[in-house]
C-alpha cells in the first residue's frame, strides 16, 4: 500500500487517547553549527563493545569527522586508516544533548545516514546514569545495511507490549525488559525499506519524529518525496500537533502494561556511529557481508566513505 511506503507511524506505547493531541511549542531549533552548541562529544569506551574509538570534539573537527556548513551538520567515521588488530577501533563520533527532555516532540530532518557492512548507526534517547531503569527510545537504528528501521524501547522489569494491537509495523519482541532476550527490547519494524540504509540515502533521506507524553510514546517516519509530510514537520513550524499527522500507530500498550512516567526518566538525545559490537558484530554473518566484521572494519577504510550522518536540522517541541 502507498501509505506503508510513504509514511510510517509507530505507536510504541499508547496508553490513552489524550496526551499527544496537545500542542507542542518549539523550544530548540538546532541547525548546522548549532549542533556544536547543543551537544557534548563523548570520548568514551563503547558500551556496546564496538570496534570503534570515539573521539573528542577537537579531534573530530581536526579530522573532519564532524563539520557544519549552513543547514548541514555532518557526523562521520574515519575512512582513510587501516587499523592494526591490537590497536584502537575506527575513529568515530558519539554526541549527547546538553539538555534533557521528558514530555516532548523531536523532529529530525536527515539527508543521509551511515551505510556499509559493519556499521551500527543510531539516533536515540536515554538517561545513561540509570540505564535501563530510566528507559531508552531507539528512534533510528540498524546494522550492516539491513533495513527496515527498527524503533525499539528498552526498560527495566515491568514494561511489556500486548501481542494484539492496531499497528502498521511488524512487532519484534513484546517484553521491553533489557535484562531479558539479550537486551533486544520491544520493537517495531517499519514497513518501508526507505526508512533505513542505502534506500534511505538514495531517496534523499527523510524525517523522523518521536513524541512522548505520560500517555504515549510514538515514532514516525516520512520519506523525502512523501506528499503527506505534515507542513509543521516539513517547514519546521513554531508548534506541532501530532494528532494532525498522517499515519496509524503501529503498537498500543494499555496503561496496566507499562507506566511511562515510572519507566522513562528525563532523557538526553544521543547520536552515534559504532562498528561491529554486540549487534552488528553478532549479526554480521547473516548480513551477506564479506570476511569477518572486525577484519572488514580494520582493513577496508574506503568502505566507510559513506558512513556518515547529514542532518538538516533537529527541532524539539515541549508542552
DOTI-452114 format. One record per residue (C-alpha): x, y, z; residue number from 1. Coordinates in Angstrom, 2 decimals, decimal comma, m for minus. Layout:
<x = X&y = Y&z = Z&resi = NUM>
...
***
This chain:
<x = 0,00&y = 0,00&z = 0,00&resi = 1>
<x = 1,15&y = 3,51&z = m0,73&resi = 2>
<x = 0,80&y = 4,69&z = 2,85&resi = 3>
<x = 3,03&y = 1,90&z = 4,12&resi = 4>
<x = 5,81&y = 3,12&z = 1,83&resi = 5>
<x = 5,43&y = 6,86&z = 2,13&resi = 6>
<x = 4,72&y = 7,32&z = 5,81&resi = 7>
<x = 5,24&y = 5,28&z = 8,93&resi = 8>
<x = 3,85&y = 5,98&z = 12,37&resi = 9>
<x = 4,78&y = 3,70&z = 15,22&resi = 10>
<x = 2,90&y = 3,99&z = 18,50&resi = 11>
<x = 5,44&y = 2,16&z = 20,62&resi = 12>
<x = 3,35&y = 2,79&z = 23,68&resi = 13>
<x = m0,16&y = 4,23&z = 23,60&resi = 14>
<x = m1,85&y = 4,38&z = 26,99&resi = 15>
<x = m4,72&y = 6,75&z = 26,29&resi = 16>
<x = m6,26&y = 8,89&z = 23,62&resi = 17>
<x = m5,33&y = 12,11&z = 25,36&resi = 18>
<x = m1,76&y = 13,37&z = 25,79&resi = 19>
<x = m0,12&y = 13,61&z = 22,37&resi = 20>
<x = m3,07&y = 15,57&z = 20,94&resi = 21>
<x = m1,82&y = 18,68&z = 22,75&resi = 22>
<x = 0,03&y = 21,47&z = 21,01&resi = 23>
<x = 3,81&y = 21,38&z = 21,48&resi = 24>
<x = 5,82&y = 24,59&z = 21,06&resi = 25>
<x = 9,33&y = 24,80&z = 19,65&resi = 26>
<x = 11,95&y = 25,06&z = 22,39&resi = 27>
<x = 15,09&y = 24,18&z = 20,40&resi = 28>
<x = 15,97&y = 24,65&z = 16,73&resi = 29>
<x = 19,36&y = 23,08&z = 16,05&resi = 30>
<x = 20,82&y = 23,69&z = 12,60&resi = 31>
<x = 24,37&y = 23,47&z = 11,22&resi = 32>
<x = 26,96&y = 24,70&z = 13,71&resi = 33>
<x = 24,23&y = 24,78&z = 16,36&resi = 34>
<x = 24,91&y = 21,08&z = 16,94&resi = 35>
<x = 28,25&y = 22,08&z = 18,47&resi = 36>
<x = 26,45&y = 24,35&z = 20,95&resi = 37>
<x = 23,71&y = 21,88&z = 21,82&resi = 38>
<x = 25,67&y = 18,61&z = 22,12&resi = 39>
<x = 28,67&y = 17,34&z = 24,06&resi = 40>
<x = 31,17&y = 14,92&z = 22,49&resi = 41>
<x = 31,54&y = 11,62&z = 24,36&resi = 42>
<x = 35,06&y = 10,26&z = 24,01&resi = 43>
<x = 34,21&y = 7,10&z = 25,94&resi = 44>
<x = 34,67&y = 3,36&z = 25,67&resi = 45>
<x = 31,80&y = 1,98&z = 23,61&resi = 46>
<x = 29,18&y = 0,44&z = 25,94&resi = 47>
<x = 28,17&y = m1,92&z = 23,09&resi = 48>
<x = 31,73&y = m3,27&z = 22,65&resi = 49>
<x = 32,15&y = m1,98&z = 19,11&resi = 50>
<x = 35,30&y = m1,78&z = 17,00&resi = 51>
<x = 35,24&y = 1,99&z = 17,45&resi = 52>
<x = 37,27&y = 4,79&z = 19,00&resi = 53>
<x = 35,01&y = 7,68&z = 19,97&resi = 54>
<x = 36,96&y = 10,93&z = 19,75&resi = 55>
<x = 36,60&y = 14,27&z = 21,47&resi = 56>
<x = 35,38&y = 17,48&z = 19,87&resi = 57>
<x = 38,76&y = 18,89&z = 18,88&resi = 58>
<x = 39,83&y = 15,61&z = 17,28&resi = 59>
<x = 36,51&y = 15,28&z = 15,45&resi = 60>
<x = 36,89&y = 18,77&z = 13,99&resi = 61>
<x = 40,56&y = 18,43&z = 13,10&resi = 62>
<x = 39,94&y = 15,09&z = 11,32&resi = 63>
<x = 36,74&y = 16,33&z = 9,61&resi = 64>
<x = 34,70&y = 13,71&z = 11,41&resi = 65>
<x = 32,23&y = 16,50&z = 12,17&resi = 66>
<x = 31,74&y = 19,73&z = 10,25&resi = 67>
<x = 28,95&y = 22,21&z = 9,66&resi = 68>
<x = 28,05&y = 24,30&z = 6,66&resi = 69>
<x = 24,84&y = 26,32&z = 6,53&resi = 70>
<x = 21,99&y = 23,90&z = 7,24&resi = 71>
<x = 24,18&y = 20,80&z = 7,14&resi = 72>
<x = 25,82&y = 19,04&z = 10,08&resi = 73>
<x = 28,00&y = 16,03&z = 9,21&resi = 74>
<x = 28,92&y = 13,31&z = 11,71&resi = 75>
<x = 31,05&y = 10,51&z = 10,30&resi = 76>
<x = 33,76&y = 7,93&z = 10,86&resi = 77>
<x = 37,32&y = 7,83&z = 9,60&resi = 78>
<x = 37,55&y = 6,32&z = 6,11&resi = 79>
<x = 41,31&y = 6,58&z = 5,47&resi = 80>
<x = 43,12&y = 4,49&z = 8,09&resi = 81>
<x = 43,94&y = 0,79&z = 8,06&resi = 82>
<x = 43,73&y = m0,41&z = 11,66&resi = 83>
<x = 46,13&y = m2,72&z = 13,45&resi = 84>
<x = 44,45&y = m5,70&z = 15,13&resi = 85>
<x = 45,89&y = m4,76&z = 18,53&resi = 86>
<x = 45,19&y = m1,02&z = 18,26&resi = 87>
<x = 42,10&y = 1,11&z = 18,90&resi = 88>
<x = 39,00&y = 0,86&z = 16,74&resi = 89>
<x = 37,97&y = 3,10&z = 13,87&resi = 90>
<x = 37,66&y = 6,76&z = 14,84&resi = 91>
<x = 34,06&y = 7,89&z = 15,03&resi = 92>
<x = 31,78&y = 10,23&z = 16,96&resi = 93>
<x = 29,18&y = 9,97&z = 19,69&resi = 94>
<x = 27,37&y = 13,15&z = 20,81&resi = 95>
<x = 24,84&y = 13,70&z = 23,60&resi = 96>
<x = 22,47&y = 16,63&z = 24,01&resi = 97>
<x = 23,25&y = 19,06&z = 26,79&resi = 98>
<x = 19,56&y = 19,32&z = 27,61&resi = 99>
<x = 17,30&y = 16,54&z = 28,85&resi = 100>
<x = 13,70&y = 16,08&z = 27,79&resi = 101>
<x = 10,67&y = 14,40&z = 29,33&resi = 102>
<x = 7,39&y = 15,14&z = 27,57&resi = 103>
<x = 8,37&y = 16,45&z = 24,13&resi = 104>
<x = 8,33&y = 16,04&z = 20,38&resi = 105>
<x = 11,64&y = 15,88&z = 18,46&resi = 106>
<x = 11,79&y = 16,11&z = 14,66&resi = 107>
<x = 14,99&y = 15,01&z = 12,87&resi = 108>
<x = 15,45&y = 16,13&z = 9,26&resi = 109>
<x = 18,16&y = 13,79&z = 7,93&resi = 110>
<x = 19,53&y = 13,83&z = 4,37&resi = 111>
<x = 21,89&y = 10,87&z = 4,77&resi = 112>
<x = 22,66&y = 8,18&z = 7,32&resi = 113>
<x = 25,72&y = 5,92&z = 7,67&resi = 114>
<x = 25,78&y = 2,86&z = 5,42&resi = 115>
<x = 28,10&y = m0,08&z = 4,91&resi = 116>
<x = 28,87&y = m3,54&z = 6,22&resi = 117>
<x = 29,84&y = m3,43&z = 9,89&resi = 118>
<x = 28,09&y = m0,10&z = 10,57&resi = 119>
<x = 25,74&y = 0,44&z = 13,50&resi = 120>
<x = 24,31&y = 3,98&z = 13,45&resi = 121>
<x = 21,76&y = 5,17&z = 15,99&resi = 122>
<x = 19,63&y = 8,15&z = 16,96&resi = 123>
<x = 18,17&y = 7,53&z = 20,38&resi = 124>
<x = 17,19&y = 8,86&z = 23,80&resi = 125>
<x = 18,11&y = 7,63&z = 27,25&resi = 126>
<x = 19,50&y = 8,55&z = 30,68&resi = 127>
<x = 22,82&y = 6,76&z = 30,89&resi = 128>
<x = 23,29&y = 7,05&z = 34,65&resi = 129>
<x = 20,30&y = 4,85&z = 35,49&resi = 130>
<x = 20,04&y = 2,70&z = 32,35&resi = 131>
<x = 17,96&y = 0,65&z = 31,77&resi = 132>
<x = 15,66&y = 1,73&z = 34,59&resi = 133>
<x = 15,25&y = 5,21&z = 33,14&resi = 134>
<x = 14,24&y = 3,77&z = 29,77&resi = 135>
<x = 15,60&y = 4,04&z = 26,24&resi = 136>
<x = 13,87&y = 5,02&z = 22,99&resi = 137>
<x = 15,65&y = 3,96&z = 19,79&resi = 138>
<x = 14,31&y = 6,21&z = 17,05&resi = 139>
<x = 16,63&y = 5,26&z = 14,18&resi = 140>
<x = 18,84&y = 2,20&z = 14,46&resi = 141>
<x = 20,08&y = m0,73&z = 12,42&resi = 142>
<x = 23,16&y = m2,68&z = 11,37&resi = 143>
<x = 25,00&y = m3,82&z = 8,23&resi = 144>
<x = 22,59&y = m2,03&z = 5,85&resi = 145>
<x = 19,83&y = m4,42&z = 6,91&resi = 146>
<x = 16,61&y = m2,44&z = 6,79&resi = 147>
<x = 13,98&y = m1,55&z = 7,53&resi = 148>
<x = 14,48&y = 0,68&z = 10,54&resi = 149>
<x = 13,55&y = m0,74&z = 13,94&resi = 150>
<x = 12,15&y = 1,61&z = 16,60&resi = 151>
<x = 12,66&y = m0,05&z = 19,98&resi = 152>
<x = 12,13&y = 0,53&z = 23,69&resi = 153>
<x = 14,39&y = m0,78&z = 26,46&resi = 154>
<x = 13,38&y = m0,58&z = 30,12&resi = 155>
<x = 13,75&y = m2,23&z = 33,48&resi = 156>
<x = 11,35&y = m5,01&z = 34,51&resi = 157>
<x = 7,61&y = m4,49&z = 34,20&resi = 158>
<x = 7,05&y = m2,93&z = 30,78&resi = 159>
<x = 5,55&y = m5,13&z = 28,05&resi = 160>
<x = 3,55&y = m4,77&z = 24,84&resi = 161>
<x = 0,37&y = m6,73&z = 24,10&resi = 162>
<x = 0,55&y = m9,23&z = 21,26&resi = 163>
<x = m2,58&y = m7,89&z = 19,55&resi = 164>
<x = m2,87&y = m4,16&z = 18,86&resi = 165>
<x = m3,63&y = m1,83&z = 15,93&resi = 166>
<x = m0,38&y = m1,08&z = 14,10&resi = 167>
<x = 1,21&y = m0,61&z = 10,68&resi = 168>
<x = 4,62&y = m2,02&z = 11,56&resi = 169>
<x = 5,72&y = m5,52&z = 12,48&resi = 170>
<x = 6,41&y = m6,18&z = 16,18&resi = 171>
<x = 9,59&y = m7,93&z = 17,23&resi = 172>
<x = 9,53&y = m8,97&z = 20,91&resi = 173>
<x = 6,93&y = m7,90&z = 23,46&resi = 174>
<x = 8,87&y = m7,57&z = 26,71&resi = 175>
<x = 10,84&y = m4,31&z = 26,91&resi = 176>
<x = 12,98&y = m5,50&z = 29,86&resi = 177>
<x = 16,64&y = m5,05&z = 28,88&resi = 178>
<x = 17,59&y = m7,85&z = 31,26&resi = 179>
<x = 15,83&y = m10,39&z = 29,03&resi = 180>
<x = 16,38&y = m11,64&z = 25,48&resi = 181>
<x = 19,96&y = m10,33&z = 25,32&resi = 182>
<x = 18,68&y = m6,74&z = 25,63&resi = 183>
<x = 16,63&y = m6,95&z = 22,42&resi = 184>
<x = 13,88&y = m4,77&z = 23,91&resi = 185>
<x = 10,39&y = m4,43&z = 22,44&resi = 186>
<x = 10,40&y = m3,01&z = 18,95&resi = 187>
<x = 8,51&y = m2,40&z = 15,75&resi = 188>
<x = 9,99&y = m2,71&z = 12,27&resi = 189>
<x = 8,83&y = m0,11&z = 9,78&resi = 190>
<x = 7,03&y = m1,33&z = 6,66&resi = 191>
<x = 9,17&y = 0,64&z = 4,20&resi = 192>
<x = 12,75&y = m0,07&z = 3,12&resi = 193>
<x = 13,20&y = 3,67&z = 2,55&resi = 194>
<x = 13,40&y = 4,06&z = 6,32&resi = 195>
<x = 16,99&y = 2,77&z = 6,57&resi = 196>
<x = 20,37&y = 2,43&z = 4,89&resi = 197>
<x = 21,09&y = 2,74&z = 1,15&resi = 198>
<x = 17,39&y = 3,05&z = 0,15&resi = 199>
<x = 17,00&y = 5,90&z = 2,65&resi = 200>
<x = 20,07&y = 7,66&z = 1,24&resi = 201>
<x = 19,26&y = 7,16&z = m2,43&resi = 202>
<x = 15,86&y = 8,76&z = m1,81&resi = 203>
<x = 17,35&y = 11,87&z = m0,19&resi = 204>
<x = 16,60&y = 10,79&z = 3,37&resi = 205>
<x = 13,53&y = 12,00&z = 5,21&resi = 206>
<x = 12,09&y = 12,98&z = 8,56&resi = 207>
<x = 11,97&y = 11,04&z = 11,81&resi = 208>
<x = 9,88&y = 12,24&z = 14,72&resi = 209>
<x = 9,43&y = 10,99&z = 18,27&resi = 210>
<x = 6,63&y = 12,12&z = 20,55&resi = 211>
<x = 6,48&y = 11,36&z = 24,24&resi = 212>
<x = 3,94&y = 12,15&z = 26,94&resi = 213>
<x = 2,80&y = 10,36&z = 30,08&resi = 214>
<x = 0,18&y = 8,61&z = 27,95&resi = 215>
<x = 2,13&y = 7,56&z = 24,84&resi = 216>
<x = 5,43&y = 7,20&z = 23,02&resi = 217>
<x = 5,32&y = 7,27&z = 19,21&resi = 218>
<x = 7,80&y = 7,36&z = 16,34&resi = 219>
<x = 7,05&y = 8,48&z = 12,76&resi = 220>
<x = 8,99&y = 8,35&z = 9,50&resi = 221>
<x = 8,28&y = 10,19&z = 6,25&resi = 222>
<x = 10,43&y = 9,68&z = 3,15&resi = 223>
<x = 11,78&y = 12,79&z = 1,43&resi = 224>
<x = 9,38&y = 12,59&z = m1,52&resi = 225>
<x = 6,30&y = 11,72&z = 0,53&resi = 226>
<x = 3,50&y = 14,18&z = m0,34&resi = 227>
<x = 1,83&y = 13,57&z = 3,04&resi = 228>
<x = 4,62&y = 15,05&z = 5,18&resi = 229>
<x = 2,86&y = 17,41&z = 7,61&resi = 230>
<x = 3,59&y = 21,06&z = 6,93&resi = 231>
<x = 4,77&y = 21,68&z = 10,51&resi = 232>
<x = 7,30&y = 18,86&z = 10,04&resi = 233>
<x = 8,45&y = 19,87&z = 6,55&resi = 234>
<x = 8,76&y = 23,57&z = 7,41&resi = 235>
<x = 10,00&y = 23,31&z = 11,00&resi = 236>
<x = 6,96&y = 25,07&z = 12,38&resi = 237>
<x = 6,92&y = 27,04&z = 15,61&resi = 238>
<x = 4,50&y = 24,45&z = 17,03&resi = 239>
<x = 3,29&y = 20,94&z = 16,20&resi = 240>
<x = 0,16&y = 18,95&z = 16,93&resi = 241>
<x = 0,78&y = 15,29&z = 16,35&resi = 242>
<x = m2,86&y = 14,23&z = 16,14&resi = 243>
<x = m2,92&y = 16,06&z = 12,79&resi = 244>
<x = m0,11&y = 13,89&z = 11,41&resi = 245>
<x = m0,76&y = 11,15&z = 8,88&resi = 246>
<x = m0,14&y = 7,56&z = 9,95&resi = 247>
<x = m1,64&y = 5,00&z = 12,29&resi = 248>
<x = 0,04&y = 3,85&z = 15,48&resi = 249>
<x = 1,84&y = 0,55&z = 14,95&resi = 250>
<x = 1,60&y = m0,65&z = 18,52&resi = 251>
<x = m0,52&y = 0,19&z = 21,53&resi = 252>
<x = 0,11&y = m0,62&z = 25,16&resi = 253>
<x = m2,66&y = m0,37&z = 27,78&resi = 254>
<x = m1,74&y = 1,52&z = 30,92&resi = 255>
<x = m1,62&y = m1,56&z = 33,09&resi = 256>
<x = 1,16&y = m2,96&z = 30,86&resi = 257>
<x = 3,63&y = m0,07&z = 31,25&resi = 258>
<x = 3,67&y = 3,15&z = 33,26&resi = 259>
<x = 5,62&y = 5,66&z = 31,15&resi = 260>
<x = 6,27&y = 8,11&z = 33,96&resi = 261>
<x = 7,65&y = 5,26&z = 36,06&resi = 262>
<x = 9,81&y = 3,61&z = 33,39&resi = 263>
<x = 11,05&y = 6,65&z = 31,44&resi = 264>
<x = 13,09&y = 9,42&z = 33,08&resi = 265>
<x = 14,22&y = 12,71&z = 31,51&resi = 266>
<x = 16,36&y = 11,75&z = 28,50&resi = 267>
<x = 19,35&y = 13,05&z = 26,61&resi = 268>
<x = 19,32&y = 12,71&z = 22,83&resi = 269>
<x = 22,29&y = 10,65&z = 21,58&resi = 270>
<x = 23,62&y = 10,32&z = 18,03&resi = 271>
<x = 26,44&y = 7,86&z = 17,35&resi = 272>
<x = 28,09&y = 5,55&z = 14,84&resi = 273>
<x = 29,83&y = 2,40&z = 16,01&resi = 274>
<x = 31,03&y = m0,77&z = 14,25&resi = 275>
<x = 30,56&y = m4,49&z = 14,91&resi = 276>
<x = 29,94&y = m4,91&z = 18,62&resi = 277>
<x = 27,04&y = m6,62&z = 20,36&resi = 278>
<x = 24,58&y = m6,28&z = 17,48&resi = 279>
<x = 26,34&y = m5,51&z = 14,19&resi = 280>
<x = 29,10&y = m7,99&z = 15,00&resi = 281>
<x = 26,79&y = m10,79&z = 16,05&resi = 282>
<x = 24,53&y = m10,26&z = 13,02&resi = 283>
<x = 27,38&y = m9,83&z = 10,54&resi = 284>
<x = 27,50&y = m13,43&z = 9,34&resi = 285>
<x = 23,82&y = m13,35&z = 8,37&resi = 286>
<x = 24,07&y = m9,99&z = 6,56&resi = 287>
<x = 25,75&y = m11,10&z = 3,33&resi = 288>
<x = 28,87&y = m9,10&z = 4,19&resi = 289>
<x = 32,43&y = m10,28&z = 3,37&resi = 290>
<x = 35,12&y = m11,57&z = 5,72&resi = 291>
<x = 34,53&y = m11,12&z = 9,46&resi = 292>
<x = 33,21&y = m7,89&z = 10,89&resi = 293>
<x = 36,38&y = m6,85&z = 12,73&resi = 294>
<x = 38,68&y = m7,80&z = 9,85&resi = 295>
<x = 36,49&y = m5,89&z = 7,42&resi = 296>
<x = 36,41&y = m2,76&z = 9,59&resi = 297>
<x = 40,16&y = m2,95&z = 10,22&resi = 298>
<x = 41,27&y = m3,39&z = 6,62&resi = 299>
<x = 38,80&y = m1,59&z = 4,37&resi = 300>
<x = 38,72&y = 2,11&z = 5,26&resi = 301>
<x = 37,38&y = 3,18&z = 1,86&resi = 302>
<x = 34,28&y = 1,05&z = 2,53&resi = 303>
<x = 33,25&y = 3,69&z = 5,07&resi = 304>
<x = 33,32&y = 6,73&z = 2,81&resi = 305>
<x = 29,50&y = 6,75&z = 3,01&resi = 306>
<x = 29,38&y = 6,08&z = 6,74&resi = 307>
<x = 28,09&y = 9,49&z = 7,75&resi = 308>
<x = 25,04&y = 11,37&z = 9,01&resi = 309>
<x = 23,97&y = 14,59&z = 7,31&resi = 310>
<x = 21,46&y = 16,44&z = 9,48&resi = 311>
<x = 19,49&y = 19,34&z = 8,08&resi = 312>
<x = 18,00&y = 20,13&z = 11,48&resi = 313>
<x = 16,79&y = 18,87&z = 14,82&resi = 314>
<x = 13,81&y = 20,68&z = 16,30&resi = 315>
<x = 12,45&y = 19,96&z = 19,75&resi = 316>
<x = 8,98&y = 20,93&z = 20,97&resi = 317>
<x = 7,69&y = 20,94&z = 24,55&resi = 318>
<x = 4,18&y = 21,38&z = 26,02&resi = 319>
***
